[in-house]
Amino acid sequence: MLLMILLASIEVIIRIYELNLDTCDWINNDVFQDNKELASQICKDLGLIEYDYGDEFRTFTPDQHLSTININSYGFRGDEISKDKPLNTFRIFIVGGSTSASLGSSSDQTTISGYLQQYLKEINQNIEVINAGVGGSFSYEEAKYIKNYLINFEPDLIIVYDSANDARYRILEDAAPYKKDYGVGPFKLSEISNYYHTPFVLYHEFLKPTFFNVLNIDNEISEKIAKKWKDRWLNVCEFGNLHDFKTIIV
């Protein structure tokens, strides 16, 4: 009973503290200055979005439908698609981390892929742009994602927009930087967060900043990371040549 009272007291204190927090990094950005309610909803949705953690790459958990972001049945942001490419269609995938996924945009249409789709449709109705960005991913995961998953969707062109997470996380190993099980018992994180805010606030406000402040910025490590990034994408380009799709690296 004492433990329950203690946890409940901490939760009340955390929620009072949480009222004074910016719910995500860009909520005070100028683009949202006239619509703080929208900014708050975007940040809330980002906190609820769920991921599946595979052996070598992560994806968005399929079939998620939030106020500002939808994940279809294949784990891609946006509308539903067919796995088999429609006849006479030129299929483009956008690959990368949160920027490519446009996490922080107000809808699935106001994303990099959404704007590109609108522009290209005016030129040719048979061009399809699919948002395959995944928040937090880096080049090792993305290369595996292309070779082991996206290839099954018959891509004609893959546009890779990344490297920020390689520079940020500074991972030298050729391995996915996470454990498969990020859940807590039988519950999903989003379900728990509706009732119990304490661990999420402590992580975002204290543990996460501390982690990023102690990252090693040694130049030799930077060069190794850059070389791995380059080699991985050269390998994907070669893979594309063998499987009849083009690759653009941004």
Disulfide bonds with the S-S distance in Angstrom:
Cys24-Cys43 1.77
